[in-house]
């Protein structure tokens, strides 16, 4: 599925996607947050990009933990600690591995989800990034158990992730800055669920390009 070189390429692509969608993500954040999700995340991944050349030849765990630590130290608001914890825990789950397959990717994703739950003290149906992450992981696990190839697994994950992000419009946030606006948050899509969906889409397109 991926080795260290491909992982670094994916991280470059994620940084590009976040920069490309920076204004849209910030726009989503305006009615319910601090109007800075896209700006903060783009800044963080800009710093990640600077670190990537030094990670060539490193194992998956080292690469992902470095990404996480960089995001924690450079991204403001809630998204820095949440994404930072997710990448760090994913890195810990994949420590020492020079390449990963579908099973290892799902193990890493599971660690990332648990990290976000613990750090954010949140769960699904609370209008957070978990409303994209958890359905995506569940859908990918289901496909993997059925014996599907990597592309089908990731396609199922992306579809569930975007559906989950869309569903946050129907939820009243109980965690984070968005919880302050209560019912006025209805109809607004969670920016964290959206940025995660973009990232997973990058992973799918990078690992399993359409031939």
ZADO-1210 file (C-alpha; in nm, 4 decimals, padded with zeros to 6 digits):
<atoms>
<atom x="00.0000" y="00.0000" z="00.0000" code="UNK" pos="1"/>
<atom x="00.2727" y="00.2492" z="00.0949" code="UNK" pos="2"/>
<atom x="00.6370" y="00.2805" z="00.1924" code="UNK" pos="3"/>
<atom x="00.8132" y="00.5782" z="00.3492" code="UNK" pos="4"/>
<atom x="00.8791" y="00.7486" z="00.0170" code="UNK" pos="5"/>
<atom x="00.5145" y="00.7257" z="-00.0812" code="UNK" pos="6"/>
<atom x="00.4038" y="00.8439" z="00.2622" code="UNK" pos="7"/>
<atom x="00.6181" y="01.1562" z="00.2255" code="UNK" pos="8"/>
<atom x="00.4640" y="01.2163" z="-00.1171" code="UNK" pos="9"/>
<atom x="00.1155" y="01.1844" z="00.0338" code="UNK" pos="10"/>
<atom x="00.2006" y="01.4342" z="00.3074" code="UNK" pos="11"/>
<atom x="00.3224" y="01.6849" z="00.0472" code="UNK" pos="12"/>
<atom x="-00.0079" y="01.6366" z="-00.1368" code="UNK" pos="13"/>
<atom x="-00.2103" y="01.6817" z="00.1839" code="UNK" pos="14"/>
<atom x="-00.0257" y="02.0087" z="00.2483" code="UNK" pos="15"/>
<atom x="-00.1090" y="02.1215" z="-00.1068" code="UNK" pos="16"/>
<atom x="-00.4767" y="02.0251" z="-00.0674" code="UNK" pos="17"/>
<atom x="-00.5128" y="02.2092" z="00.2646" code="UNK" pos="18"/>
<atom x="-00.3495" y="02.5197" z="00.1166" code="UNK" pos="19"/>
<atom x="-00.5806" y="02.4934" z="-00.1858" code="UNK" pos="20"/>
<atom x="-00.8903" y="02.4594" z="00.0375" code="UNK" pos="21"/>
<atom x="-00.7716" y="02.7031" z="00.3056" code="UNK" pos="22"/>
<atom x="-01.0276" y="02.9737" z="00.2273" code="UNK" pos="23"/>
<atom x="-01.3164" y="02.7267" z="00.2006" code="UNK" pos="24"/>
<atom x="-01.2306" y="02.5640" z="00.5350" code="UNK" pos="25"/>
<atom x="-01.2022" y="02.9045" z="00.6996" code="UNK" pos="26"/>
<atom x="-01.5354" y="03.0064" z="00.5476" code="UNK" pos="27"/>
<atom x="-01.6970" y="02.6962" z="00.7012" code="UNK" pos="28"/>
<atom x="-01.5490" y="02.7952" z="01.0375" code="UNK" pos="29"/>
<atom x="-01.6837" y="03.1516" z="01.0352" code="UNK" pos="30"/>
<atom x="-02.0427" y="03.0890" z="01.1551" code="UNK" pos="31"/>
<atom x="-01.9516" y="02.8322" z="01.4220" code="UNK" pos="32"/>
<atom x="-01.5843" y="02.8738" z="01.5189" code="UNK" pos="33"/>
<atom x="-01.2985" y="03.1211" z="01.5294" code="UNK" pos="34"/>
<atom x="-01.2829" y="03.1729" z="01.1511" code="UNK" pos="35"/>
<atom x="-00.9338" y="03.0254" z="01.1360" code="UNK" pos="36"/>
<atom x="-00.9516" y="02.6485" z="01.0719" code="UNK" pos="37"/>
<atom x="-00.8188" y="02.6641" z="00.7169" code="UNK" pos="38"/>
<atom x="-00.5628" y="02.9344" z="00.7929" code="UNK" pos="39"/>
<atom x="-00.4251" y="02.7507" z="01.0964" code="UNK" pos="40"/>
<atom x="-00.4173" y="02.4107" z="00.9311" code="UNK" pos="41"/>
<atom x="-00.2476" y="02.5458" z="00.6190" code="UNK" pos="42"/>
<atom x="00.0177" y="02.7120" z="00.8341" code="UNK" pos="43"/>
<atom x="00.0755" y="02.3872" z="01.0223" code="UNK" pos="44"/>
<atom x="00.1121" y="02.1768" z="00.7096" code="UNK" pos="45"/>
<atom x="00.3387" y="02.4425" z="00.5637" code="UNK" pos="46"/>
<atom x="00.5703" y="02.3746" z="00.8581" code="UNK" pos="47"/>
<atom x="00.5268" y="01.9994" z="00.8067" code="UNK" pos="48"/>
<atom x="00.6455" y="02.0409" z="00.4466" code="UNK" pos="49"/>
<atom x="00.9702" y="02.1947" z="00.5711" code="UNK" pos="50"/>
<atom x="01.0371" y="01.8874" z="00.7872" code="UNK" pos="51"/>
<atom x="00.9673" y="01.6240" z="00.5215" code="UNK" pos="52"/>
<atom x="01.3092" y="01.6269" z="00.3470" code="UNK" pos="53"/>
<atom x="01.4748" y="01.5332" z="00.6768" code="UNK" pos="54"/>
<atom x="01.2433" y="01.2311" z="00.7080" code="UNK" pos="55"/>
<atom x="01.3559" y="01.0511" z="00.3935" code="UNK" pos="56"/>
<atom x="01.4493" y="00.6915" z="00.4735" code="UNK" pos="57"/>
<atom x="01.2731" y="00.6981" z="00.8111" code="UNK" pos="58"/>
<atom x="01.0095" y="00.4476" z="00.9250" code="UNK" pos="59"/>
<atom x="00.6374" y="00.5232" z="00.9197" code="UNK" pos="60"/>
<atom x="00.6213" y="00.5816" z="01.2915" code="UNK" pos="61"/>
<atom x="00.8952" y="00.8447" z="01.2893" code="UNK" pos="62"/>
<atom x="00.7415" y="01.0227" z="00.9903" code="UNK" pos="63"/>
<atom x="00.3906" y="01.0379" z="01.1350" code="UNK" pos="64"/>
<atom x="00.5004" y="01.1278" z="01.4886" code="UNK" pos="65"/>
<atom x="00.7075" y="01.4152" z="01.3504" code="UNK" pos="66"/>
<atom x="00.4048" y="01.5400" z="01.1563" code="UNK" pos="67"/>
<atom x="00.1950" y="01.5224" z="01.4729" code="UNK" pos="68"/>
<atom x="00.4463" y="01.7074" z="01.6881" code="UNK" pos="69"/>
<atom x="00.4828" y="01.9757" z="01.4226" code="UNK" pos="70"/>
<atom x="00.1070" y="02.0294" z="01.4029" code="UNK" pos="71"/>
<atom x="00.0720" y="02.0498" z="01.7812" code="UNK" pos="72"/>
<atom x="00.3426" y="02.3159" z="01.8011" code="UNK" pos="73"/>
<atom x="00.2327" y="02.5291" z="01.5039" code="UNK" pos="74"/>
<atom x="-00.1465" y="02.5039" z="01.4659" code="UNK" pos="75"/>
<atom x="-00.3628" y="02.7198" z="01.6904" code="UNK" pos="76"/>
<atom x="-00.7163" y="02.6501" z="01.8087" code="UNK" pos="77"/>
<atom x="-00.8545" y="02.3022" z="01.8628" code="UNK" pos="78"/>
<atom x="-00.7375" y="02.1535" z="01.5341" code="UNK" pos="79"/>
<atom x="-00.3657" y="02.1558" z="01.6252" code="UNK" pos="80"/>
<atom x="-00.3926" y="01.9360" z="01.9349" code="UNK" pos="81"/>
<atom x="-00.6537" y="01.7116" z="01.7702" code="UNK" pos="82"/>
<atom x="-00.4755" y="01.6508" z="01.4408" code="UNK" pos="83"/>
<atom x="-00.1408" y="01.6479" z="01.6181" code="UNK" pos="84"/>
<atom x="-00.2576" y="01.3776" z="01.8591" code="UNK" pos="85"/>
<atom x="-00.4093" y="01.1798" z="01.5707" code="UNK" pos="86"/>
<atom x="-00.0855" y="01.1743" z="01.3708" code="UNK" pos="87"/>
<atom x="00.1290" y="01.1035" z="01.6777" code="UNK" pos="88"/>
<atom x="-00.0841" y="00.8086" z="01.7901" code="UNK" pos="89"/>
<atom x="-00.0962" y="00.6766" z="01.4345" code="UNK" pos="90"/>
<atom x="00.2817" y="00.6996" z="01.4313" code="UNK" pos="91"/>
<atom x="00.3067" y="00.5098" z="01.7591" code="UNK" pos="92"/>
<atom x="00.0820" y="00.2358" z="01.6192" code="UNK" pos="93"/>
<atom x="00.3062" y="00.2029" z="01.3119" code="UNK" pos="94"/>
<atom x="00.6423" y="00.2418" z="01.4881" code="UNK" pos="95"/>
<atom x="00.9310" y="00.0709" z="01.3107" code="UNK" pos="96"/>
<atom x="00.7342" y="-00.0176" z="00.9972" code="UNK" pos="97"/>
<atom x="00.9040" y="00.0672" z="00.6693" code="UNK" pos="98"/>
<atom x="00.5895" y="-00.0068" z="00.4684" code="UNK" pos="99"/>
<atom x="00.2244" y="-00.0678" z="00.5402" code="UNK" pos="100"/>
<atom x="-00.0671" y="-00.2515" z="00.3841" code="UNK" pos="101"/>
<atom x="-00.4404" y="-00.2059" z="00.4310" code="UNK" pos="102"/>
<atom x="-00.4483" y="-00.3762" z="00.7711" code="UNK" pos="103"/>
<atom x="-00.1707" y="-00.1547" z="00.9102" code="UNK" pos="104"/>
<atom x="-00.3366" y="00.1560" z="00.7679" code="UNK" pos="105"/>
<atom x="-00.6614" y="00.0663" z="00.9454" code="UNK" pos="106"/>
<atom x="-00.4700" y="-00.0011" z="01.2683" code="UNK" pos="107"/>
<atom x="-00.3186" y="00.3465" z="01.2391" code="UNK" pos="108"/>
<atom x="-00.6565" y="00.5006" z="01.1643" code="UNK" pos="109"/>
<atom x="-00.8054" y="00.3310" z="01.4690" code="UNK" pos="110"/>
<atom x="-00.5305" y="00.4813" z="01.6856" code="UNK" pos="111"/>
<atom x="-00.5947" y="00.8235" z="01.5312" code="UNK" pos="112"/>
<atom x="-00.9684" y="00.8043" z="01.6032" code="UNK" pos="113"/>
<atom x="-00.9088" y="00.7023" z="01.9648" code="UNK" pos="114"/>
<atom x="-00.6606" y="00.9885" z="02.0048" code="UNK" pos="115"/>
<atom x="-00.9158" y="01.2440" z="01.8822" code="UNK" pos="116"/>
<atom x="-01.1855" y="01.0981" z="02.1096" code="UNK" pos="117"/>
<atom x="-00.9585" y="01.1216" z="02.4127" code="UNK" pos="118"/>
<atom x="-00.8075" y="01.4620" z="02.3351" code="UNK" pos="119"/>
<atom x="-01.1394" y="01.6202" z="02.2411" code="UNK" pos="120"/>
<atom x="-01.3446" y="01.4288" z="02.5004" code="UNK" pos="121"/>
<atom x="-01.5927" y="01.3768" z="02.2175" code="UNK" pos="122"/>
<atom x="-01.7703" y="01.1065" z="02.0213" code="UNK" pos="123"/>
<atom x="-01.9865" y="01.0779" z="01.7116" code="UNK" pos="124"/>
<atom x="-02.3058" y="01.2825" z="01.6703" code="UNK" pos="125"/>
<atom x="-02.1483" y="01.5887" z="01.8358" code="UNK" pos="126"/>
<atom x="-02.0663" y="01.7770" z="01.5134" code="UNK" pos="127"/>
<atom x="-01.6898" y="01.7237" z="01.5188" code="UNK" pos="128"/>
<atom x="-01.4294" y="01.5660" z="01.2912" code="UNK" pos="129"/>
<atom x="-01.5212" y="01.2313" z="01.4500" code="UNK" pos="130"/>
<atom x="-01.8450" y="01.2391" z="01.2514" code="UNK" pos="131"/>
<atom x="-01.6302" y="01.1904" z="00.9416" code="UNK" pos="132"/>
<atom x="-01.3500" y="00.9806" z="01.0915" code="UNK" pos="133"/>
<atom x="-01.5569" y="00.7102" z="01.2612" code="UNK" pos="134"/>
<atom x="-01.7927" y="00.6341" z="00.9681" code="UNK" pos="135"/>
<atom x="-01.4893" y="00.6313" z="00.7360" code="UNK" pos="136"/>
<atom x="-01.3044" y="00.3822" z="00.9545" code="UNK" pos="137"/>
<atom x="-01.6137" y="00.1624" z="00.9947" code="UNK" pos="138"/>
<atom x="-01.6735" y="00.1578" z="00.6187" code="UNK" pos="139"/>
<atom x="-01.3101" y="00.0738" z="00.5440" code="UNK" pos="140"/>
<atom x="-01.3034" y="-00.2054" z="00.8011" code="UNK" pos="141"/>
<atom x="-01.6185" y="-00.3559" z="00.6506" code="UNK" pos="142"/>
<atom x="-01.4699" y="-00.3537" z="00.3005" code="UNK" pos="143"/>
<atom x="-01.1405" y="-00.4967" z="00.4234" code="UNK" pos="144"/>
<atom x="-01.3185" y="-00.7834" z="00.6007" code="UNK" pos="145"/>
<atom x="-01.4981" y="-00.8562" z="00.2740" code="UNK" pos="146"/>
<atom x="-01.1567" y="-00.8939" z="00.1126" code="UNK" pos="147"/>
<atom x="-01.1783" y="-00.5830" z="-00.1050" code="UNK" pos="148"/>
<atom x="-00.8681" y="-00.4337" z="-00.2644" code="UNK" pos="149"/>
<atom x="-00.7105" y="-00.1164" z="-00.1276" code="UNK" pos="150"/>
<atom x="-00.8845" y="00.1191" z="-00.3704" code="UNK" pos="151"/>
<atom x="-01.2310" y="-00.0156" z="-00.2853" code="UNK" pos="152"/>
<atom x="-01.1485" y="00.0120" z="00.0856" code="UNK" pos="153"/>
<atom x="-01.0396" y="00.3744" z="00.0510" code="UNK" pos="154"/>
<atom x="-01.3292" y="00.4641" z="-00.1791" code="UNK" pos="155"/>
<atom x="-01.5742" y="00.3324" z="00.0817" code="UNK" pos="156"/>
<atom x="-01.3942" y="00.5352" z="00.3460" code="UNK" pos="157"/>
<atom x="-01.4088" y="00.8561" z="00.1430" code="UNK" pos="158"/>
<atom x="-01.7758" y="00.8148" z="00.0636" code="UNK" pos="159"/>
<atom x="-01.8604" y="00.7581" z="00.4315" code="UNK" pos="160"/>
<atom x="-01.6370" y="01.0458" z="00.5381" code="UNK" pos="161"/>
<atom x="-01.8047" y="01.2999" z="00.3095" code="UNK" pos="162"/>
<atom x="-02.1476" y="01.1714" z="00.4088" code="UNK" pos="163"/>
<atom x="-02.0480" y="01.2144" z="00.7737" code="UNK" pos="164"/>
<atom x="-01.9197" y="01.5667" z="00.7128" code="UNK" pos="165"/>
<atom x="-02.2483" y="01.6546" z="00.5407" code="UNK" pos="166"/>
<atom x="-02.4391" y="01.5050" z="00.8357" code="UNK" pos="167"/>
<atom x="-02.2768" y="01.7535" z="01.0758" code="UNK" pos="168"/>
<atom x="-02.5136" y="02.0148" z="00.9313" code="UNK" pos="169"/>
<atom x="-02.7952" y="01.8305" z="01.1108" code="UNK" pos="170"/>
<atom x="-02.6211" y="01.8165" z="01.4478" code="UNK" pos="171"/>
<atom x="-02.6001" y="02.0568" z="01.7394" code="UNK" pos="172"/>
<atom x="-02.2389" y="02.0811" z="01.8518" code="UNK" pos="173"/>
<atom x="-02.1719" y="01.9981" z="02.2171" code="UNK" pos="174"/>
<atom x="-01.7933" y="02.0251" z="02.2037" code="UNK" pos="175"/>
<atom x="-01.5479" y="02.2988" z="02.1138" code="UNK" pos="176"/>
<atom x="-01.6062" y="02.6529" z="01.9969" code="UNK" pos="177"/>
<atom x="-01.9071" y="02.5471" z="01.7874" code="UNK" pos="178"/>
<atom x="-02.0954" y="02.4466" z="02.1025" code="UNK" pos="179"/>
<atom x="-02.1226" y="02.8160" z="02.1964" code="UNK" pos="180"/>
<atom x="-02.3647" y="02.8861" z="01.9128" code="UNK" pos="181"/>
<atom x="-02.6025" y="02.6002" z="02.0004" code="UNK" pos="182"/>
<atom x="-02.8898" y="02.5562" z="01.7565" code="UNK" pos="183"/>
<atom x="-02.7585" y="02.8401" z="01.5412" code="UNK" pos="184"/>
<atom x="-02.4950" y="02.5938" z="01.4256" code="UNK" pos="185"/>
<atom x="-02.7563" y="02.3826" z="01.2494" code="UNK" pos="186"/>
<atom x="-02.7110" y="02.3907" z="00.8747" code="UNK" pos="187"/>
<atom x="-02.3354" y="02.4521" z="00.9001" code="UNK" pos="188"/>
<atom x="-02.0859" y="02.1808" z="00.8067" code="UNK" pos="189"/>
<atom x="-01.8088" y="02.1101" z="01.0560" code="UNK" pos="190"/>
<atom x="-01.4731" y="02.2302" z="00.9188" code="UNK" pos="191"/>
<atom x="-01.2748" y="01.9565" z="01.0946" code="UNK" pos="192"/>
<atom x="-01.4892" y="01.6811" z="00.9444" code="UNK" pos="193"/>
<atom x="-01.4393" y="01.8506" z="00.6088" code="UNK" pos="194"/>
<atom x="-01.0605" y="01.8850" z="00.6328" code="UNK" pos="195"/>
<atom x="-01.0324" y="01.5190" z="00.7354" code="UNK" pos="196"/>
<atom x="-01.2415" y="01.4192" z="00.4325" code="UNK" pos="197"/>
<atom x="-01.0072" y="01.6139" z="00.2055" code="UNK" pos="198"/>
<atom x="-00.7066" y="01.4379" z="00.3609" code="UNK" pos="199"/>
<atom x="-00.8548" y="01.0908" z="00.3178" code="UNK" pos="200"/>
<atom x="-00.9374" y="01.1731" z="-00.0421" code="UNK" pos="201"/>
<atom x="-00.5730" y="01.2677" z="-00.1015" code="UNK" pos="202"/>
<atom x="-00.4629" y="00.9341" z="00.0471" code="UNK" pos="203"/>
<atom x="-00.7029" y="00.7448" z="-00.1806" code="UNK" pos="204"/>
<atom x="-00.5979" y="00.9293" z="-00.4958" code="UNK" pos="205"/>
<atom x="-00.2269" y="00.8973" z="-00.4154" code="UNK" pos="206"/>
<atom x="-00.2297" y="00.5292" z="-00.3236" code="UNK" pos="207"/>
<atom x="-00.4831" y="00.4087" z="-00.5767" code="UNK" pos="208"/>
<atom x="-00.4836" y="00.6349" z="-00.8829" code="UNK" pos="209"/>
<atom x="-00.7392" y="00.5582" z="-01.1493" code="UNK" pos="210"/>
<atom x="-00.5567" y="00.3839" z="-01.4323" code="UNK" pos="211"/>
</atoms>
